[in-house]
Amino acid sequence: METSSQDQQALASQTATGIAPATTSSAVEATAPGQLKVIKRNGSVVPYTDEKIIVAITKAFLAVEGAAAAASGRIHETVHALNAQVSEVFKRRMPSGGTVHIEDIQDQVELALMRSGEQKIARSYVIYRELRAQERGATAPDVAPSQANQSDYDGPAIRVTYADGTDGPLDMARLHTVVSEACDGLKDVEVDAILSEALRNLYDGVSIADVNTALVITARTLVEKEPNYSYATARLLMDGLRSEALSFLKVATAATQHEMEGLYPAALKAYIHTGIELELIAPDMATYDLEKMGQAIHANRDLQFTYLGLQTLYDRYFIHSDETRFELPQCFFMRVAMGLAAQEDNREERAIEFYNLLSSFDYMSSTPTLFNAGTLRPQLSSCYLTTVPDDLEGIYGAIQDNAMLSKWAGGLGNDWTP
């Protein structure tokens, strides 16, 4: 007796899970922090679940081997092993959660089938996907000319949620500008390769911060293909950093790289005064001619960073308040330069000389200097050599001294010779 497609689907579902579908709210699960989420083709977001992948793989086996194979223990074990491979890929790629497009999941299912030697099943699965794609293409509505934009995006309309809770349409023109600036002048780096893949990972209601994250993650995955994507990734990371810092300093809500040529002087002045108010920067930094120092900044030197270099500065070096980084790269170098030149004659000129050396990467100060120059604790030394007295009081006193020195970023060398 032949089995209908509906019966086959029911058999697949029952064989795959062995239990009735859960009744939890998809909307709640899809927005839970730290969860993997799936972007469907219509732009909606649903929780990532192993059960749906298991059902899909089971259906692929039944399509080739027939409905009678639904009771096969071999297929049951193979399907669960393949699902584990697919899930592990995304959990390893996004350990803290994130969004993945349905097409990416299907790509991984194909790879898992082929790697496991199930060529017939993989071939059937590929053909099925192609037929479904053709069906969707035949029934998809034409995109009105008014919906066209600079990136030729023809997917569902996307609205983004801003930090203040308001929402609005995704600014495709600005998105295209940011990615174009990130790729400008880089050989073998393509705007569409980043933009098209990033858009697949966006969904209606996505936060504006996650839009930037999607761009960064997409570009980062292309570094193995072409090393120049490391520079593009850093420039996309800079876009998020600019928004974070400029909005905190009340200079602007966001800015492109080109706009920073005019904004850096104002950003430096606001950054110095804000840092002093928060007791993070030394008050005498405000006695510099900040207008002159701001005009000496070269905004285009933000383009020199690779992704790892800029991410390291962001994670470990930039001054922050309540986890908000408000120190931009060129402000960072200028703060260090001003701290180094604080006791010099003609300190503005000397500070600009230091800045040009640091920001061009011709010279780089040690970590304690980068941390502390221009702050309330201008400790610039990297290493300390001490002799430990040969008595109980001296030993424990040296331990206390070492702890305080370590706290302010100094390397230690102790002479324990009696």
N, C-alpha and C positions, 0 to 999 in steps of 0.2 A: 504494500500500500504506500502510495506516495504521500509525502508530508508537505503541507502548504507552507508558504514562506512565513506566515504568522505563527504556525506551529513550530517551525524551525527556530524562529526567534525566541519563542517561549522556552523551547528545549534548551537553547543556548544559555538563556538567562538563568534557568533553573540549575543547569549543570555547572555553570560558572560560579554561582554564589551559594546555592543550596538554601537560601533564606529569602524571605519576602523583602522587597525594597524598603530601605529606611524611609522614615517620614519626617526627618529633620528638615528644617527650613534651608533651602539652597541659598536664599538671599543672605541669611545670617552667616552661613559657613563661608560664602564667597567673599565676604568682607572681613572675616576674622583675621587679625594680624598673624604673621608668620606662617600662613597657609599657602599651599600651592593652589593657583586658580587657573581655570581654562577659559580662554577667549573663544567663543563660538563664532561661526562665520557671520552671524547677524550682529556681532558686536557685544552680545550679552556675556556676562561672566558667571561661571558656575564653579563649584568646588571641584578640585581634582580628586577623582575616586578611582581606586584600582578596579572596582567592580565593572565599570563601563569598559575599561580596556580589556578585561578578561572576557566580557561578553563579545566584544568586537573580534578578538583573536579566535574565540571559540566558533563564531559564525564563519570565519574564514576557513577553519578546518572542516566544518560541516558542509560548506559549499563545495569542497573538493572530495571529501570522503563519504558524504551522505549523512542523512539524519540519524542513521543507525549507529554512527560513531559517537553519538552524544553520551553514551554510557561507557565509553572506553576510558579505562584508568590511565592509559598511556597519554591520551590527548589531554586529560584533566591535569596530569603532572606537567606536561610540556607547556600547556597554556599558562599555568601559574609561574613556571620558571621564566617564560618569555616576559610575562607581566613584571616580574621582579627586575629583570634587566632594564626594561623601559623606565620603570619608576625610579630605579637607582640613578639613571642618567640625569633626571631632572632634580632629584634630591641632592645629588652631588653638585650640579650646576647652580642651584639656588637653595643652599642650606637654610637660609632665613626666610624662605617663602618667596613668592613672586607670581608672575603671570606667564603662561605659556599658551601659544596658539594651538588650536586643534590640529592644524596641518603639521606642526612640529611633532606632536604626539604620533600622528600617523606615519610620519617619516621614520621615527624611531622604531615603530612596530615593524615596518618594512625591513629595516636594518637588522633587527633582532631575528626575524624569520630567516633572512638570508645567512646570517652568521651561524645560526643553529642548524643549517643544512636543509631547511624546509623550503627548497626552491619552488616546488609546485604550489605550495600555499602562498608563498611570497608573490609568485607570478599572478595567481588568481586575485590576490589582494590589490596588486598594482592595477590590474585591468579594471577591477571594481571601482577603485578610486577615480580612474580616468573617465569611466562611464558616468559616474556621479558628477564629476566636474563638468562634463559636456552637458548633462541635464540641467545643472544650475546655470550654465552659460546661456542655454537656450531660453530659459524662463526669466533670466535677470532683466529688470527694467533698464531702459536706456537712461544714462545720466544726463540731466539737463545741462545746457551750456553754462548756466549761471552757477552750477555746482563745481565747475572746473576751477583748478587752482594751480599754483606754480609747481607743485610736486606731482601733478597728474593723479592725485589720490582719488580713487573711485569707490572706496569702501563706505560703510555706514557713517553718518554724521557723528562726530565725537564732541561731547561737552566735557570740559575739565572743571575741577573744583579747586579754587584758589585757597591760599592759607587762611584768609578771613572767613571762609565758609561759603562765599558766593561762588556762582558758577557761570560759565559762558562757553561759547564755541571755541574749539581749538584753533589758535591762530596759525593756519597752515603757512601763510606767507612768512611769518617770523621764523617758524620751524625750519623752513627751507633756507632762509638767510643764515641761521645759526649753523646748520650742517654745511652749507656752502662755504662759510668762513672757516669752518674746521678743516675742510678738505683743500682749501685754497693753497696752491703752490706745492702740494704733496704728490709725488709721482705714484701712479698706480693705485690711487685712492679715489673711490667713486662715491658721489653724493647719493645716488639712488640705492646703492648697496646698503647704506646705513639707513636711509629714510624709509625705504619700502619695508625692510624687516622690522624696524622700530614701530612703524604704524600697525603692523600685524599684532603687536603686543600691547596695544592701547585699547581701552574699552570706555564706554560711555560712563562718565562720572569719575574718571581717573584723576588723581591729584596732580597739580602742576609739577610738583617735585618728582613724581613718578614718571612724568613725561621725559624729564631730563635723564632720569635713571635708565629709562628704556633706551635712549640714544647712547648713553655711555656703555651699557652692557652690550648692545648690538655692535658698536665699533670695537669694543675690547675683544669680542669673539673673532674678529677678522685679523687680529694682530699676527696670528700664526700663518695666515695666508700671505700677508704683506706687512712687514715691520713698520712701514710708515703710518699704519693705522694707529700705532701707539701715540703719535703726535696728534692725530685727529681725535682720539679718545680723550687725551688731556685737554684739548680745546673745548670739547663738549662738556667735560667736567668743570672747566672754567666758567661755562655759562651758568651752571647751577651755583657755583661759588660766588659769582658776581651778584646773582639775585639774592643770595643769603646775606652777603656783606652789605651791599648797597641799600637794601631795604632796612636792615638793622640800623645803619648809619643815617637813614632818612635822606639819602642822596638821590635814589631812584628805586623803582621796584624791580627793574631788570635792565640789562643793556647788552648790546652786541659788542663784539670785539672792536669794531670800527668806532662805536660811540664812546668807548673808554678813552680814546685820545682826548676828548674834552672833559670827561668825568673824573679822571684820575686826580687832578689837582684838588678838586672839591672833596673827593673821597679821602685823600691824605689828611686834609685839614680836619674833616669830621672824625676820622679815625683817631688822630692824635688826641683831640679834645675828649672824645668818648672814652678812650683808654685811660686818660687821666681821671675822669669822673668815676670810672669803675675801679680806680686804684690798681690798674694793671700796667700803666706806662708812667715813667718818671715825669714829674711836673715840669722839669726844665726843658723837656722836648718841645713844649709850647713856646719857649723863648726863641726858637729858631725862626727864621724868615720862611714860614710855611708856604707862602705864595711862591717864593723862589724854588723851594725844594719840590713843590708840586709840579712846576714847569719843567724841572729837570728829569721827571719820570719818563721812561720810554715804554709806552703801553704795548708796543709790538713785541717786547721781550717776553710777554706772557706766552708767545707762540713757540718758544724754545723748549718747553717742557715735554718730556715723554710722560706717559700715563703714570708709571710707577713713581717717577720723581714728584709730580704734582700731588698724587694721592698720599705720598709719605709726608709732604709738607702739611697737607690738610689734616691728616690724622695726628701728627705728632708735634708740629712746630707752630702753626698759626695760633695767635691769641684768640681766645674765645670767652664768651660769657654765657653761662647756662647752656653749654653745648652749641651755641651759635658762633660760628667762625665769622669774625668781622674784619679780619686782616687779609687783604688781597696780596697776591705775590709781590707786586712792585712796592706796595706799602711795607710789606715785611722786609724787603731788602733795604728800603730807605730808613726804616726804624733801626735796623742793625747798624747801618752806616752812620746815622746821626748819633747813636750811642757810642760808637767807636771814636767819633770826632768831637765829642762833648768837651774835651779839655784842650783841643787844638786851637792855635791861632787861625784866624780866618776859617772858622769851623764850618760855615756853609760850603765853602769851596772844597775843603777836605772831605766833608760828608758826601758831596757829589762825586768826588773822585772814588771814594770807597764804594758808593752806590754803583757806579759804572763798572767797577771790577766785579762786584758781587752779581749784579743782575745780568751781566754778559757771560757769567760762568768762567771768566778768566781766573778768578780766585774765589775760594769758598772758605769761610771761617769755620772754626770747630763748632761742634754741637753746643757746648755751653755758651759760646758767644751768640750763636743764632737764637738760643732760648732767651738769654738774659740781657743782651745789649739794649739799652734804652728803657729798661723796666725799672721797677723799684729795687731790684736786687741785681745790679749790673756786674755779676760774677762772670768773668770771661776766661778763667783758667780751666784747662782740660784735665790736668793731672796734679796730684799732690803726693809728695814723698814725705813720710814721717818716720820717726824712730819711737818705738814703744818702750817705755820704761819697764825695767824688770822687777815690778812689784804689783801687788793686787790693785792698788789705787790707780797706778799708771796704766795698767792693762785695760781696766774698765773705763777709764777716762778716754783712752784712745778709741775704744769701741764707740763711745758716744760721739767723739769728734768725727769718726769715720761715717757714722750715720747722718750727721748734719751735712758733711761734705757731699755725700752721695745724694742727699735730697736736692741739692742745688747743682746737680749734673757734673760733678767732678770725679775723674778717675782716681783710684787710690793705689799707693804703693807703700807698704809698711816694712820697716826693718825690725825684725824680731830677734836680732842677734843679742845675746846676753851682754 
